[in-house]
Amino acid sequence: MTPDELRAALRGVPDPEWLATALRRVAAEPATIVRLFPAAGRHCGRAELPDLPGWTADEAARALLLTALATGHAERAETLYRTGDAAEKRAVLKALPLLPIGTAGVPLLHDAIRTNDTRLVAAALGPYARHLDAPAWRQAVLKCVFSGVPLAVVADLDARADGELAQMLGALADERRAAGREMPADSVALLDRLTTHHREV
């Protein structure tokens, strides 16, 4: 995902002039993002973007506003996340891979994964989750299985899934079977792939 792709997907927003002006304002006066970021939903709408599966118009607009900042991306992202509503938090999480912040956004991922908001958990496991260490990432994947978040939202799932995750999923599957409950189909498929791979290795 790139800022150019976000701009292209937002061509049909209800108020394109507002967005263009907001981006210029944030670039020139960074402090204005505090006011403009929450207003994006009202001016750009909250509809799903056909050209960007998994993104809504307000999320894409807010991510663009963050990329328009000249400096201070990490600090602004944290402030907007901590003070924002659920939709604003999701937008910050989705914007993290686009920002020059290194690992500074990792605490926001930890916060989102601790919540019971499945949409926040899903947003936290996008491409920026590559900065999560292996134990935290495995626990986050397990939380997806527990809470019914589709594993398709987990970036680099097959590349990062390992034998330890397979053991954790296997133990959960045993618990579910003992309780007469089924595992989600996508987690069963992942466990099958992992156990097949490790048998072959």
C-alpha positions as CSV (number, residue, x, y, z in Angstrom):
1,M,0.0,0.0,0.0
2,T,1.3,3.5,-0.9
3,P,0.0,7.0,-0.5
4,D,-0.6,7.2,-4.3
5,E,-2.8,4.1,-4.1
6,L,-4.8,5.7,-1.3
7,R,-5.2,8.9,-3.3
8,A,-6.4,6.9,-6.4
9,A,-8.9,4.9,-4.3
10,L,-10.3,8.2,-2.8
11,R,-11.0,9.9,-6.2
12,G,-14.8,9.4,-5.7
13,V,-15.1,10.8,-2.1
14,P,-18.1,13.1,-1.5
15,D,-15.9,16.2,-0.8
16,P,-12.5,15.9,-2.7
17,E,-11.8,19.6,-2.3
18,W,-11.9,19.3,1.5
19,L,-9.4,16.4,1.4
20,A,-7.0,18.2,-1.0
21,T,-7.2,21.3,1.2
22,A,-6.7,19.3,4.4
23,L,-3.6,17.6,3.1
24,R,-2.1,21.0,2.2
25,R,-3.0,22.4,5.6
26,V,-1.4,19.4,7.4
27,A,1.8,19.7,5.4
28,A,2.1,23.4,6.1
29,E,0.7,23.5,9.7
30,P,1.1,20.0,11.3
31,A,-0.9,21.0,14.4
32,T,-4.1,21.2,12.3
33,I,-4.2,17.4,12.0
34,V,-5.7,17.2,15.5
35,R,-8.8,18.9,14.1
36,L,-8.8,17.6,10.6
37,F,-8.2,13.9,11.4
38,P,-11.6,13.4,13.2
39,A,-13.4,15.4,10.5
40,A,-12.3,13.0,7.7
41,G,-15.3,10.7,8.2
42,R,-17.8,13.5,7.8
43,H,-16.2,14.9,4.6
44,C,-15.0,11.7,2.9
45,G,-17.6,9.2,4.0
46,R,-17.2,5.9,5.7
47,A,-17.9,3.6,2.7
48,E,-15.8,0.6,1.8
49,L,-13.4,1.4,-1.0
50,P,-13.9,-0.9,-4.0
51,D,-10.3,-0.5,-5.1
52,L,-8.9,-1.1,-1.7
53,P,-10.4,-4.2,-0.1
54,G,-10.4,-3.9,3.7
55,W,-10.2,0.0,3.7
56,T,-12.9,2.5,4.2
57,A,-12.8,6.1,2.8
58,D,-12.3,7.7,6.2
59,E,-9.5,5.3,7.1
60,A,-7.7,6.0,3.8
61,A,-8.2,9.8,4.1
62,R,-6.8,9.7,7.7
63,A,-3.8,7.6,6.7
64,L,-3.1,10.2,3.9
65,L,-3.3,13.0,6.5
66,L,-0.6,11.3,8.6
67,T,1.6,10.8,5.6
68,A,1.3,14.5,4.7
69,L,3.1,15.5,7.9
70,A,6.6,16.7,7.3
71,T,8.0,15.5,10.7
72,G,6.8,14.1,14.0
73,H,4.9,11.2,12.6
74,A,5.4,8.9,15.6
75,E,4.3,11.5,18.1
76,R,1.2,12.6,16.1
77,A,0.2,9.0,15.4
78,E,0.4,8.1,19.1
79,T,-1.6,11.2,20.1
80,L,-4.3,10.6,17.5
81,Y,-4.5,6.9,18.5
82,R,-4.7,7.6,22.2
83,T,-7.4,10.3,21.9
84,G,-9.3,8.9,18.9
85,D,-12.5,6.8,18.7
86,A,-12.4,3.2,17.4
87,A,-12.5,4.3,13.7
88,E,-9.7,6.8,14.2
89,K,-7.6,4.2,16.1
90,R,-8.0,1.8,13.2
91,A,-6.9,4.4,10.7
92,V,-3.8,5.1,12.7
93,L,-2.9,1.4,12.9
94,K,-3.4,1.0,9.1
95,A,-1.3,4.1,8.4
96,L,1.7,2.8,10.4
97,P,3.4,0.9,7.6
98,L,3.3,4.2,5.5
99,L,5.1,6.3,8.1
100,P,8.9,6.7,8.6
101,I,8.7,5.7,12.3
102,G,10.7,2.5,12.6
103,T,9.4,0.5,15.6
104,A,8.0,3.5,17.4
105,G,4.4,2.4,16.7
106,V,4.8,-1.0,18.3
107,P,3.2,0.0,21.6
108,L,0.1,1.0,19.7
109,L,-0.1,-2.6,18.3
110,H,0.2,-4.0,21.8
111,D,-2.6,-1.8,23.0
112,A,-4.9,-2.7,20.1
113,I,-4.2,-6.4,20.5
114,R,-5.1,-6.2,24.2
115,T,-8.6,-4.9,23.4
116,N,-11.8,-6.9,22.8
117,D,-12.5,-4.9,19.6
118,T,-11.9,-7.4,16.9
119,R,-11.6,-4.7,14.2
120,L,-8.8,-3.1,16.1
121,V,-7.1,-6.5,16.5
122,A,-7.4,-7.1,12.8
123,A,-6.0,-3.6,12.0
124,A,-3.0,-4.2,14.3
125,L,-2.0,-7.4,12.3
126,G,-1.4,-5.7,9.0
127,P,2.0,-5.2,7.4
128,Y,3.4,-3.1,10.3
129,A,3.0,-6.2,12.6
130,R,6.4,-7.4,11.1
131,H,7.8,-5.3,14.0
132,L,6.2,-7.5,16.7
133,D,8.6,-10.0,18.2
134,A,7.8,-13.7,17.6
135,P,6.1,-14.4,21.0
136,A,3.8,-11.3,20.8
137,W,2.9,-12.1,17.2
138,R,2.0,-15.7,18.0
139,Q,-0.2,-14.6,20.9
140,A,-1.9,-12.1,18.6
141,V,-2.6,-14.9,16.0
142,L,-4.0,-17.0,18.8
143,K,-6.2,-14.2,19.9
144,C,-7.6,-14.0,16.4
145,V,-8.6,-17.7,16.6
146,F,-10.1,-17.1,20.0
147,S,-12.1,-14.0,19.0
148,G,-13.1,-15.1,15.5
149,V,-10.9,-12.7,13.6
150,P,-10.3,-14.2,10.1
151,L,-6.7,-15.2,9.7
152,A,-6.7,-13.7,6.2
153,V,-6.1,-10.3,7.9
154,V,-2.8,-11.4,9.3
155,A,0.0,-10.1,7.1
156,D,2.8,-12.6,6.3
157,L,1.0,-15.4,8.1
158,D,2.5,-18.3,6.3
159,A,5.9,-16.8,6.3
160,R,6.0,-16.2,10.0
161,A,4.0,-19.2,11.3
162,D,6.3,-21.7,12.9
163,G,6.5,-24.9,14.9
164,E,5.8,-23.1,18.2
165,L,2.6,-21.6,16.8
166,A,1.6,-25.0,15.5
167,Q,2.0,-26.4,19.1
168,M,-0.1,-23.6,20.5
169,L,-2.8,-24.1,17.9
170,G,-2.7,-27.9,18.5
171,A,-3.2,-27.4,22.2
172,L,-6.1,-25.1,21.6
173,A,-7.6,-27.6,19.2
174,D,-7.4,-30.3,21.8
175,E,-9.1,-28.0,24.4
176,R,-11.9,-27.2,21.9
177,R,-12.4,-30.9,21.1
178,A,-12.6,-31.8,24.7
179,A,-15.2,-29.1,25.2
180,G,-17.2,-30.3,22.2
181,R,-16.4,-27.1,20.2
182,E,-14.9,-26.7,16.8
183,M,-11.9,-24.6,15.7
184,P,-12.4,-22.0,13.0
185,A,-11.8,-23.5,9.5
186,D,-9.0,-21.1,8.7
187,S,-7.1,-22.1,11.9
188,V,-7.6,-25.8,11.1
189,A,-6.2,-25.2,7.6
190,L,-3.2,-23.3,9.1
191,L,-2.5,-26.1,11.6
192,D,-2.7,-28.7,8.8
193,R,-0.2,-26.7,6.7
194,L,2.2,-26.3,9.6
195,T,2.1,-29.9,10.7
196,T,2.5,-31.1,7.1
197,H,5.5,-28.8,6.7
198,H,7.2,-29.9,9.9
199,R,6.6,-33.6,9.1
200,E,8.3,-33.1,5.7
201,V,11.2,-31.2,7.3
